Amino acid sequence: MNEKSSDVLITGSGIIGMAALMILEKHAIKTSLLSLSKISKNKTPDPRFYAISPGVKKWLEENGVFNFISQESVTPINKIVVYSNQENTSLTFDAYDAGINELACIINHDDLEKAFINRISKITYHEIKTDNIESFKVEMDHINLVDAKGNKYQFKLVIGADGSNSWVRSQATIEVKNKKFNQTALVFNIKSSKAHQGCAYQKFMCDGILALLPIHTHDFSVVYSLNDNILDNYRSLDDEIFLLKLKKDLGEMFGDINLLTKREYYPLSMKINESLISDRVILIGDAAHQLHPLAGQGLNLGFRDVIEFDELLVSHKKYHHDLGLKQFLKKYNRHRKPDILSLSYLTDHLSRLFSTQSYFVDFLMNFGLNKINQNHLIKKILIEKAVR
Ligand SMILES: Cc1cc2nc3c(=O)[nH]c(=O)nc-3n(C[C@H](O)[C@H](O)[C@H](O)COP(=O)(O)OP(=O)(O)OC[C@H]3O[C@@H](n4cnc5c(N)ncnc54)[C@H](O)[C@@H]3O)c2cc1C
């Protein structure tokens, strides 16, 4: 190995890539982090707010990430109300009834990213900044990499944390199924005349799904996943008319509302990888899975990939000398697949079910929501799954 080489290369310095770096450093594993040089300048604010599950929050606290996040920028959710397209049908999840402190907490993307940048600022790793890798070659006991400047590197393991269009995944020839939802998420913030009191809302409608995450006392981050066939009806509207349409879609319960930000657009699709591993390669975060944001679980799933990796490093110290060994990678693949597949298919089915314009399906869904709402045991089981 030359001096530029490390045991592990993480490709992608997003939130999940930085989380993996933090873990590898904790286990004293020599790591390099590869990021694109062109993205670091002129970055516009990311409007997304994430619902972070209590299990993931606890892990972030234990690993010192929350030390870099101010209390004011974290909003706990203590209640979630889900509506169907019939106003009188709803399902309520309550943290108090479930005997827990909160169902999730809301954090803005940029606040979380900044916390990770601070958290990793003190740790030692080798930074590679390049927009072009000339060659990626898997050998028997390492991977050879050559960048655009001709610099050569060797790694025992390459971790792909480079997002949903992962370059690492294509180099490792891992097959991926891509399903377009024919929906686009509109993301923006609103102010309501009524205080939210820590309640999040989700409304399933024929033309899309409205999710409202509580942020400041009267403000919500809205994710409106709209079917593409009606997207243009919304996109072309100026703010005033858009607000009138939104008020109609939301109904009366939010009182008077105002738009606080411009609308950002995210086309939605689901990606399922045939495998999470290949020779001396593993995938984590959106590189390993991409799903519908309706359950607010994409980033949580990515954190759980890193948590699993952390646990494997604790319980399998014998592999620390060579983390690219197949036996080790296979454990990661086997442990992570059930969580990833079940959530991907669940969110896919839910998005399809609620957008079905059939009287029969509609009737069953509304009936089902009311029945679940009356059944405390089912609600408790659903909450237990969501708070991991
Ligand atoms: C509208 C919307 C709402 C959402 N809400 C939630 C929510 O409430 N809760 C939740 O858990 N999740 C949510 N998600 C999902 C969440 O945003 C993603 O799962 C998460 O951002 C993925 O993080 P990541 O670090 O894996 O990938 P990314 O954020 O995509 O980061 C990938 C990184 O890799 C870099 N990169 C790309 N290509 C290369 C390359 N060739 N070489 C080097 N680097 C490269 C990129 O520049 C980037 O820095 C939402 C998603 C959307 C669209």
The ligand as a Gaussian input file, in Angstrom:
#p B3LYP/6-31G(d) Opt

LIG

0 1
 C      -38.962000      15.035000      -0.272000
 C      -38.190000      14.083000       0.577000
 C      -38.450000      13.985000       1.948000
 C      -37.738000      13.073000       2.755000
 N      -38.063000      12.983000       4.085000
 C      -37.418000      12.063000       4.862000
 C      -37.741000      11.920000       6.263000
 O      -38.610000      12.598000       6.821000
 N      -37.064000      10.984000       7.002000
 C      -36.103000      10.202000       6.434000
 O      -35.548000       9.341000       7.141000
 N      -35.767000      10.327000       5.117000
 C      -36.393000      11.225000       4.319000
 N      -36.044000      11.359000       2.982000
 C      -34.957000      10.522000       2.431000
 C      -33.580000      11.185000       2.642000
 O      -33.558000      12.468000       2.077000
 C      -32.465000      10.333000       1.995000
 O      -32.653000       8.985000       2.339000
 C      -31.084000      10.786000       2.463000
 O      -30.881000      12.149000       2.157000
 C      -29.991000       9.940000       1.814000
 O      -28.733000      10.311000       2.325000
 P      -27.400000       9.719000       1.680000
 O      -26.263000      10.347000       2.427000
 O      -27.494000       8.237000       1.610000
 O      -27.427000      10.213000       0.159000
 P      -27.235000      11.683000      -0.437000
 O      -27.805000      12.696000       0.467000
 O      -27.740000      11.616000      -1.837000
 O      -25.652000      11.887000      -0.427000
 C      -24.812000      11.280000      -1.380000
 C      -23.497000      12.022000      -1.419000
 O      -22.632000      11.372000      -2.377000
 C      -22.058000      12.352000      -3.239000
 N      -21.758000      11.706000      -4.514000
 C      -22.592000      11.386000      -5.527000
 N      -21.908000      10.787000      -6.532000
 C      -20.613000      10.725000      -6.132000
 C      -19.426000      10.203000      -6.738000
 N      -19.435000       9.655000      -7.942000
 N      -18.265000      10.307000      -6.051000
 C      -18.240000      10.865000      -4.817000
 N      -19.334000      11.363000      -4.198000
 C      -20.500000      11.290000      -4.856000
 C      -23.108000      13.455000      -3.306000
 O      -22.505000      14.668000      -3.691000
 C      -23.614000      13.468000      -1.853000
 O      -22.788000      14.259000      -1.043000
 C      -36.740000      12.256000       2.162000
 C      -36.460000      12.361000       0.783000
 C      -37.176000      13.256000       0.003000
 C      -36.879000      13.339000      -1.481000

